[in-house]
Amino acid sequence: MPARLSHIIEFVADMNRAVEFYRDVIGLPLKFQSPEWSEFATGEITLGLHPASAKNPAGRLEMGFTVADLQQFHAEMTGKGVQFSMAPAKQDFGGMLAQFVDSEGAHVSVSGA
């Protein structure tokens, strides 16, 4: 199974303001809201909102892919010279996540199915 685009994350300065914008102005159905992560139902690709930080300023977007086997993907991509800014690691939400740097310098998340 190839990697599939599964989510886009926008880093936001004000979670409530961003949720209100996407829900009330744009009209996206809200799936979940919290101070640290909010999610909208947008079809196959999830729009997630995450608080901005020094590393990820407000307005920055990050793509995320899902793969069948994260460890195998990491090994294959490392073998092809892809640089990972974060090796596969268990996250606070319980899932495994890695992050690589694409050809243009963007950080891209990848998780296992």
Secondary structure as GFF3:
##gff-version 3
##sequence-region A 1 113
A	DSSP	beta_strand	4	12	.	.	.	ID=ss1
A	DSSP	alpha_helix	15	20	.	.	.	ID=ss2
A	DSSP	pi_helix	21	25	.	.	.	ID=ss3
A	DSSP	beta_strand	30	32	.	.	.	ID=ss4
A	DSSP	beta_strand	38	40	.	.	.	ID=ss5
A	DSSP	beta_strand	46	51	.	.	.	ID=ss6
A	DSSP	beta_strand	61	67	.	.	.	ID=ss7
A	DSSP	alpha_helix	70	79	.	.	.	ID=ss8
A	DSSP	beta_strand	84	90	.	.	.	ID=ss9
A	DSSP	beta_strand	96	101	.	.	.	ID=ss10
A	DSSP	beta_strand	107	112	.	.	.	ID=ss11
###
